[in-house]
Amino acid sequence: MEDIKQLMQLRLVLMVLMFVTPFLYWFGVINTGPLEWARWAMAPFFEPDSVGSQPSIIRVFSAIVGGMLWAGLIAPFVQIVSRRIGILEAGSLEAYEQAESEAWEKANTPESLGELVSIQVLKGGFLSSDESIVETTQGFFRVSGKVGGVMKGAPVSQLHGRLTVGEPNVKGRSFTLLD
């Protein structure tokens, strides 16, 4: 149990570093980073140029990329520590992978919203898009776009912010949920 607490503290420290280090780089507290290391490694292959000769937009973009590379450098360590914590909490690697698999399947299983009762299409104005209100046996849902060409009584399901009218695994019409 003590090992898990230490790993959780390490993960917290790494996550804080992942978010703080780019700002330290951007404000000049850290003067070097992965971008400078790559420049140093590639220097023998390119002609030397001065920083002043680069357009200012290139220097700004380079600074942004340099800070983001710090976050990208720390992120794999956060993932490794998080996986280790999950394995210790689950008890074994097999139990951890089983739990991850079950969580993935639950997150990717469509939620049934009943059968289609009616559809009301709301025309968009000058600068707005069309919307439709889909009524099912379990309630009302507002979606983006014109819903048409579907049969009453068709199954309606929801997955990842999308409303599907028809069989989700076969060929159903899918719309973006607005509410």
GUMAR-171042 format. One record per residue: x, y, z of N, C-alpha, C in turn. Coordinates in nm, 3 decimals, always signed. Layout:
BEGIN
((X; Y; Z); (X; Y; Z); (X; Y; Z));
...
END
This chain:
BEGIN
((+0.082; -0.118; +0.000); (+0.000; +0.000; +0.000); (+0.087; +0.125; +0.000));
((+0.197; +0.120; +0.071); (+0.290; +0.234; +0.077); (+0.350; +0.260; -0.061));
((+0.373; +0.153; -0.137); (+0.429; +0.164; -0.271); (+0.332; +0.239; -0.363));
((+0.203; +0.212; -0.350); (+0.102; +0.279; -0.432); (+0.097; +0.428; -0.399));
((+0.104; +0.461; -0.269); (+0.102; +0.602; -0.229); (+0.222; +0.677; -0.284));
((+0.338; +0.614; -0.280); (+0.459; +0.678; -0.334); (+0.447; +0.697; -0.485));
((+0.393; +0.597; -0.554); (+0.376; +0.609; -0.698); (+0.273; +0.716; -0.733));
((+0.168; +0.728; -0.652); (+0.068; +0.833; -0.677); (+0.130; +0.972; -0.657));
((+0.215; +0.985; -0.557); (+0.284; +1.112; -0.536); (+0.378; +1.142; -0.653));
((+0.448; +1.040; -0.700); (+0.537; +1.057; -0.815); (+0.458; +1.097; -0.938));
((+0.342; +1.033; -0.960); (+0.258; +1.069; -1.075); (+0.212; +1.213; -1.064));
((+0.173; +1.257; -0.945); (+0.129; +1.395; -0.926); (+0.243; +1.493; -0.958));
((+0.362; +1.462; -0.910); (+0.477; +1.548; -0.937); (+0.505; +1.553; -1.087));
((+0.502; +1.439; -1.153); (+0.526; +1.435; -1.297); (+0.420; +1.512; -1.375));
((+0.293; +1.500; -1.333); (+0.187; +1.573; -1.402); (+0.203; +1.723; -1.384));
((+0.240; +1.766; -1.264); (+0.265; +1.909; -1.242); (+0.382; +1.954; -1.329));
((+0.487; +1.875; -1.332); (+0.601; +1.910; -1.417); (+0.562; +1.917; -1.564));
((+0.476; +1.825; -1.607); (+0.436; +1.822; -1.747); (+0.363; +1.951; -1.785));
((+0.289; +2.010; -1.693); (+0.215; +2.131; -1.724); (+0.293; +2.258; -1.692));
((+0.385; +2.254; -1.597); (+0.458; +2.373; -1.555); (+0.584; +2.395; -1.639));
((+0.651; +2.289; -1.677); (+0.778; +2.300; -1.748); (+0.768; +2.381; -1.878));
((+0.665; +2.364; -1.960); (+0.658; +2.450; -2.079); (+0.654; +2.600; -2.045));
((+0.583; +2.636; -1.938); (+0.579; +2.777; -1.899); (+0.715; +2.825; -1.850));
((+0.786; +2.740; -1.776); (+0.921; +2.776; -1.732); (+1.013; +2.797; -1.852));
((+0.995; +2.716; -1.954); (+1.074; +2.730; -2.077); (+1.036; +2.860; -2.150));
((+0.906; +2.886; -2.161); (+0.862; +3.005; -2.234); (+0.904; +3.134; -2.166));
((+0.908; +3.135; -2.031); (+0.946; +3.256; -1.960); (+1.096; +3.263; -1.931));
((+1.173; +3.170; -1.985); (+1.318; +3.178; -1.978); (+1.382; +3.123; -1.853));
((+1.305; +3.061; -1.765); (+1.363; +3.001; -1.644); (+1.448; +2.880; -1.683));
((+1.400; +2.803; -1.781); (+1.476; +2.691; -1.836); (+1.525; +2.737; -1.974));
((+1.656; +2.736; -1.993); (+1.713; +2.789; -2.117); (+1.734; +2.686; -2.226));
((+1.718; +2.562; -2.193); (+1.742; +2.457; -2.292); (+1.629; +2.355; -2.286));
((+1.618; +2.277; -2.392); (+1.513; +2.178; -2.397); (+1.532; +2.086; -2.516));
((+1.435; +2.000; -2.542); (+1.447; +1.904; -2.651); (+1.471; +1.969; -2.788));
((+1.413; +2.087; -2.812); (+1.433; +2.154; -2.940); (+1.579; +2.197; -2.956));
((+1.637; +2.251; -2.852); (+1.779; +2.292; -2.858); (+1.870; +2.171; -2.870));
((+1.834; +2.062; -2.803); (+1.915; +1.941; -2.814); (+1.913; +1.888; -2.957));
((+1.796; +1.894; -3.020); (+1.787; +1.849; -3.160); (+1.867; +1.941; -3.251));
((+1.862; +2.072; -3.227); (+1.943; +2.166; -3.307); (+2.091; +2.137; -3.289));
((+2.132; +2.111; -3.166); (+2.273; +2.082; -3.139); (+2.316; +1.954; -3.211));
((+2.230; +1.852; -3.209); (+2.263; +1.725; -3.274); (+2.268; +1.740; -3.425));
((+2.187; +1.829; -3.482); (+2.183; +1.847; -3.627); (+2.277; +1.955; -3.677));
((+2.341; +2.028; -3.588); (+2.427; +2.140; -3.627); (+2.536; +2.102; -3.727));
((+2.602; +1.988; -3.714); (+2.707; +1.957; -3.812); (+2.654; +1.938; -3.955));
((+2.527; +1.914; -3.971); (+2.472; +1.887; -4.104); (+2.417; +2.011; -4.174));
((+2.408; +2.122; -4.103); (+2.350; +2.244; -4.161); (+2.447; +2.360; -4.147));
((+2.432; +2.458; -4.234); (+2.514; +2.577; -4.225); (+2.471; +2.657; -4.103));
((+2.567; +2.716; -4.035); (+2.528; +2.795; -3.917); (+2.451; +2.920; -3.959));
((+2.350; +2.952; -3.885); (+2.274; +3.074; -3.910); (+2.248; +3.142; -3.778));
((+2.232; +3.269; -3.781); (+2.209; +3.342; -3.657); (+2.059; +3.347; -3.629));
((+2.024; +3.356; -3.502); (+1.884; +3.360; -3.462); (+1.819; +3.487; -3.514));
((+1.896; +3.594; -3.523); (+1.842; +3.722; -3.570); (+1.799; +3.719; -3.715));
((+1.850; +3.624; -3.793); (+1.813; +3.619; -3.934); (+1.679; +3.550; -3.957));
((+1.627; +3.481; -3.856); (+1.498; +3.415; -3.870); (+1.386; +3.517; -3.852));
((+1.279; +3.504; -3.928); (+1.164; +3.594; -3.905); (+1.108; +3.574; -3.765));
((+1.049; +3.678; -3.710); (+1.001; +3.671; -3.572); (+0.892; +3.565; -3.555));
((+0.809; +3.543; -3.657); (+0.703; +3.441; -3.645); (+0.765; +3.303; -3.630));
((+0.878; +3.279; -3.697); (+0.947; +3.150; -3.683); (+1.001; +3.135; -3.542));
((+1.055; +3.241; -3.484); (+1.106; +3.234; -3.347); (+0.993; +3.209; -3.247));
((+0.878; +3.272; -3.268); (+0.764; +3.251; -3.178); (+0.717; +3.106; -3.189));
((+0.701; +3.059; -3.312); (+0.658; +2.921; -3.333); (+0.760; +2.823; -3.273));
((+0.887; +2.853; -3.288); (+0.992; +2.767; -3.233); (+0.984; +2.762; -3.081));
((+0.955; +2.876; -3.018); (+0.943; +2.879; -2.872); (+0.821; +2.798; -2.827));
((+0.710; +2.809; -2.899); (+0.590; +2.733; -2.863); (+0.617; +2.584; -2.875));
((+0.679; +2.543; -2.985); (+0.711; +2.401; -3.006); (+0.810; +2.353; -2.900));
((+0.908; +2.436; -2.867); (+1.006; +2.398; -2.765); (+0.942; +2.371; -2.630));
((+0.845; +2.454; -2.590); (+0.773; +2.432; -2.464); (+0.688; +2.306; -2.468));
((+0.620; +2.284; -2.581); (+0.536; +2.165; -2.594); (+0.620; +2.037; -2.594));
((+0.740; +2.045; -2.646); (+0.828; +1.927; -2.645); (+0.865; +1.887; -2.503));
((+0.875; +1.986; -2.412); (+0.900; +1.951; -2.272); (+0.785; +1.867; -2.217));
((+0.662; +1.908; -2.246); (+0.546; +1.831; -2.200); (+0.547; +1.692; -2.263));
((+0.579; +1.685; -2.392); (+0.585; +1.555; -2.460); (+0.695; +1.466; -2.408));
((+0.800; +1.526; -2.355); (+0.910; +1.448; -2.300); (+0.872; +1.385; -2.166));
((+0.788; +1.453; -2.089); (+0.750; +1.404; -1.956); (+0.629; +1.310; -1.963));
((+0.542; +1.327; -2.063); (+0.417; +1.250; -2.072); (+0.437; +1.098; -2.069));
((+0.535; +1.040; -2.139); (+0.552; +0.895; -2.131); (+0.581; +0.844; -1.990));
((+0.652; +0.923; -1.910); (+0.682; +0.882; -1.773); (+0.554; +0.882; -1.689));
((+0.466; +0.979; -1.713); (+0.337; +0.983; -1.643); (+0.257; +0.857; -1.678));
((+0.257; +0.820; -1.806); (+0.183; +0.701; -1.850); (+0.239; +0.574; -1.787));
((+0.371; +0.563; -1.780); (+0.434; +0.444; -1.721); (+0.397; +0.432; -1.573));
((+0.405; +0.543; -1.499); (+0.373; +0.541; -1.357); (+0.224; +0.511; -1.337));
((+0.137; +0.570; -1.421); (-0.007; +0.545; -1.408); (-0.040; +0.398; -1.434));
((+0.025; +0.339; -1.532); (+0.003; +0.197; -1.560); (+0.048; +0.111; -1.442));
((+0.161; +0.144; -1.385); (+0.212; +0.068; -1.269); (+0.117; +0.079; -1.151));
((+0.061; +0.198; -1.128); (-0.037; +0.216; -1.020); (-0.159; +0.129; -1.047));
((-0.207; +0.127; -1.171); (-0.323; +0.045; -1.206); (-0.298; -0.102; -1.184));
((-0.178; -0.148; -1.218); (-0.143; -0.290; -1.199); (-0.140; -0.323; -1.050));
((-0.080; -0.236; -0.971); (-0.074; -0.262; -0.827); (-0.213; -0.260; -0.764));
((-0.300; -0.169; -0.807); (-0.434; -0.164; -0.752); (-0.518; -0.284; -0.793));
((-0.498; -0.332; -0.917); (-0.574; -0.448; -0.965); (-0.522; -0.578; -0.907));
((-0.397; -0.580; -0.868); (-0.341; -0.702; -0.809); (-0.248; -0.778; -0.901));
((-0.272; -0.771; -1.032); (-0.184; -0.839; -1.128); (-0.201; -0.773; -1.264));
((-0.108; -0.805; -1.353); (-0.113; -0.751; -1.488); (-0.238; -0.800; -1.562));
((-0.271; -0.929; -1.543); (-0.388; -0.985; -1.610); (-0.517; -0.916; -1.564));
((-0.529; -0.894; -1.433); (-0.649; -0.828; -1.380); (-0.658; -0.684; -1.429));
((-0.543; -0.616; -1.439); (-0.541; -0.478; -1.489); (-0.585; -0.473; -1.635));
((-0.531; -0.563; -1.717); (-0.569; -0.566; -1.859); (-0.716; -0.603; -1.877));
((-0.766; -0.694; -1.792); (-0.908; -0.731; -1.796); (-0.995; -0.609; -1.763));
((-0.958; -0.535; -1.658); (-1.035; -0.417; -1.619); (-1.030; -0.310; -1.728));
((-0.915; -0.291; -1.789); (-0.901; -0.193; -1.898); (-0.988; -0.234; -2.017));
((-0.989; -0.362; -2.049); (-1.069; -0.412; -2.160); (-1.218; -0.393; -2.134));
((-1.261; -0.423; -2.011); (-1.402; -0.405; -1.975); (-1.441; -0.258; -1.978));
((-1.354; -0.170; -1.931); (-1.382; -0.026; -1.933); (-1.391; +0.025; -2.077));
((-1.305; -0.025; -2.165); (-1.308; +0.017; -2.305); (-1.437; -0.031; -2.372));
((-1.475; -0.155; -2.345); (-1.599; -0.208; -2.405); (-1.722; -0.133; -2.355));
((-1.724; -0.100; -2.226); (-1.837; -0.025; -2.171); (-1.846; +0.113; -2.233));
((-1.732; +0.179; -2.251); (-1.729; +0.313; -2.310); (-1.768; +0.313; -2.457));
((-1.750; +0.201; -2.526); (-1.778; +0.194; -2.669); (-1.902; +0.112; -2.703));
((-1.989; +0.090; -2.606); (-2.116; +0.021; -2.629); (-2.225; +0.126; -2.641));
((-2.300; +0.124; -2.753); (-2.406; +0.224; -2.770); (-2.514; +0.210; -2.663));
((-2.564; +0.324; -2.616); (-2.671; +0.328; -2.516); (-2.805; +0.339; -2.590));
((-2.894; +0.247; -2.566); (-3.024; +0.248; -2.632); (-3.111; +0.361; -2.577));
((-3.173; +0.436; -2.668); (-3.263; +0.545; -2.630); (-3.407; +0.516; -2.670));
((-3.437; +0.390; -2.696); (-3.573; +0.352; -2.731); (-3.594; +0.349; -2.881));
((-3.721; +0.364; -2.921); (-3.757; +0.360; -3.062); (-3.801; +0.499; -3.107));
((-3.782; +0.527; -3.234); (-3.817; +0.656; -3.292); (-3.969; +0.675; -3.294));
((-4.015; +0.790; -3.241); (-4.156; +0.823; -3.240); (-4.185; +0.929; -3.346));
((-4.109; +1.041; -3.342); (-4.130; +1.147; -3.441); (-4.006; +1.233; -3.452));
((-4.004; +1.314; -3.560); (-3.892; +1.405; -3.584); (-3.950; +1.541; -3.621));
((-3.895; +1.646; -3.563); (-3.934; +1.781; -3.598); (-3.811; +1.855; -3.645));
((-3.811; +1.903; -3.770); (-3.697; +1.974; -3.827); (-3.717; +2.123; -3.804));
((-3.616; +2.187; -3.746); (-3.618; +2.331; -3.721); (-3.522; +2.397; -3.820));
((-3.574; +2.484; -3.904); (-3.492; +2.550; -4.004); (-3.399; +2.650; -3.935));
((-3.274; +2.654; -3.981); (-3.179; +2.749; -3.928); (-3.201; +2.887; -3.988));
((-3.154; +2.988; -3.919); (-3.165; +3.125; -3.967); (-3.054; +3.159; -4.064));
((-3.027; +3.288; -4.078); (-2.928; +3.337; -4.174); (-2.788; +3.280; -4.147));
((-2.744; +3.284; -4.023); (-2.610; +3.236; -3.990); (-2.610; +3.111; -3.902));
((-2.723; +3.047; -3.887); (-2.727; +2.927; -3.804); (-2.761; +2.805; -3.888));
((-2.729; +2.691; -3.838); (-2.753; +2.567; -3.912); (-2.886; +2.504; -3.870));
((-2.931; +2.411; -3.951); (-3.056; +2.342; -3.922); (-3.039; +2.250; -3.802));
((-3.149; +2.232; -3.729); (-3.151; +2.141; -3.616); (-3.276; +2.055; -3.628));
((-3.273; +1.943; -3.559); (-3.390; +1.856; -3.555); (-3.411; +1.810; -3.412));
((-3.537; +1.792; -3.377); (-3.571; +1.735; -3.247); (-3.622; +1.594; -3.273));
((-3.553; +1.498; -3.214); (-3.586; +1.357; -3.232); (-3.658; +1.310; -3.106));
((-3.781; +1.262; -3.123); (-3.857; +1.210; -3.010); (-3.849; +1.058; -3.013));
((-3.809; +1.001; -2.900); (-3.804; +0.856; -2.886); (-3.897; +0.815; -2.773));
((-3.907; +0.687; -2.752); (-3.991; +0.638; -2.642); (-3.934; +0.676; -2.506));
((-3.807; +0.719; -2.502); (-3.745; +0.756; -2.374); (-3.722; +0.905; -2.358));
((-3.759; +0.988; -2.456); (-3.743; +1.132; -2.439); (-3.717; +1.204; -2.570));
((-3.680; +1.333; -2.556); (-3.652; +1.419; -2.670); (-3.504; +1.448; -2.677));
((-3.449; +1.455; -2.800); (-3.307; +1.482; -2.820); (-3.291; +1.579; -2.935));
((-3.207; +1.683; -2.915); (-3.184; +1.783; -3.018); (-3.054; +1.749; -3.089));
((-3.059; +1.744; -3.223); (-2.942; +1.708; -3.302); (-2.918; +1.814; -3.408));
((-2.796; +1.817; -3.459); (-2.758; +1.908; -3.566); (-2.793; +1.848; -3.701));
((-2.851; +1.929; -3.789); (-2.883; +1.884; -3.923); (-3.027; +1.841; -3.938));
((-3.062; +1.813; -4.064); (-3.198; +1.768; -4.096); (-3.202; +1.616; -4.089));
((-3.291; +1.564; -4.007); (-3.308; +1.420; -3.995); (-3.422; +1.381; -4.088));
((-3.393; +1.296; -4.182); (-3.495; +1.252; -4.275); (-3.460; +1.114; -4.328));
((-3.555; +1.052; -4.392); (-3.531; +0.920; -4.451); (-3.521; +0.808; -4.351));
((-3.583; +0.826; -4.234); (-3.580; +0.720; -4.132); (-3.723; +0.677; -4.103));
((-3.739; +0.557; -4.061); (-3.871; +0.499; -4.037); (-3.909; +0.512; -3.889));
((-4.037; +0.534; -3.864); (-4.086; +0.533; -3.726); (-4.066; +0.393; -3.669));
((-4.034; +0.387; -3.543); (-4.013; +0.259; -3.478); (-3.870; +0.209; -3.490));
((-3.784; +0.282; -3.562); (-3.644; +0.241; -3.576); (-3.573; +0.258; -3.442));
((-3.480; +0.170; -3.411); (-3.407; +0.185; -3.285); (-3.318; +0.309; -3.287));
((-3.310; +0.377; -3.174); (-3.227; +0.497; -3.160); (-3.126; +0.470; -3.049));
((-3.000; +0.503; -3.075); (-2.896; +0.482; -2.974); (-2.802; +0.602; -2.972));
((-2.722; +0.608; -2.865); (-2.629; +0.718; -2.845); (-2.492; +0.662; -2.812));
((-2.387; +0.721; -2.873); (-2.250; +0.680; -2.844); (-2.158; +0.796; -2.876));
((-2.080; +0.839; -2.777); (-1.979; +0.945; -2.793); (-2.037; +1.073; -2.852));
((-2.150; +1.118; -2.801); (-2.208; +1.243; -2.847); (-2.274; +1.237; -2.983));
((-2.299; +1.118; -3.033); (-2.366; +1.099; -3.162); (-2.494; +1.021; -3.140));
((-2.600; +1.062; -3.206); (-2.728; +0.993; -3.199); (-2.743; +0.915; -3.329));
((-2.765; +0.785; -3.319); (-2.778; +0.699; -3.437); (-2.921; +0.649; -3.445));
((-2.983; +0.672; -3.561); (-3.118; +0.623; -3.588); (-3.104; +0.503; -3.679));
((-3.148; +0.388; -3.636); (-3.129; +0.263; -3.708); (-3.033; +0.176; -3.630));
((-2.998; +0.064; -3.684); (-2.905; -0.026; -3.616); (-2.766; +0.037; -3.614));
((-2.704; +0.055; -3.496); (-2.575; +0.123; -3.489); (-2.462; +0.046; -3.556));
((-2.468; -0.087; -3.556); (-2.359; -0.165; -3.613); (-2.380; -0.196; -3.761));
((-2.500; -0.169; -3.811); (-2.529; -0.201; -3.951); (-2.513; -0.073; -4.032));
((-2.622; -0.009; -4.068); (-2.616; +0.115; -4.143); (-2.721; +0.209; -4.089));
((-2.686; +0.280; -3.982); (-2.778; +0.376; -3.925); (-2.735; +0.517; -3.959));
((-2.830; +0.609; -3.958); (-2.799; +0.749; -3.981); (-2.752; +0.809; -3.851));
((-2.642; +0.880; -3.853); (-2.580; +0.934; -3.731); (-2.581; +1.086; -3.735));
((-2.612; +1.147; -3.618); (-2.621; +1.292; -3.606); (-2.553; +1.335; -3.478));
((-2.501; +1.458; -3.477); (-2.435; +1.513; -3.359); (-2.538; +1.562; -3.260));
((-2.529; +1.515; -3.136); (-2.619; +1.560; -3.029); (-2.581; +1.701; -2.987));
((-2.678; +1.787; -2.966); (-2.653; +1.924; -2.924); (-2.675; +1.944; -2.775));
((-2.757; +1.866; -2.712); (-2.785; +1.880; -2.568); (-2.734; +1.762; -2.492));
END
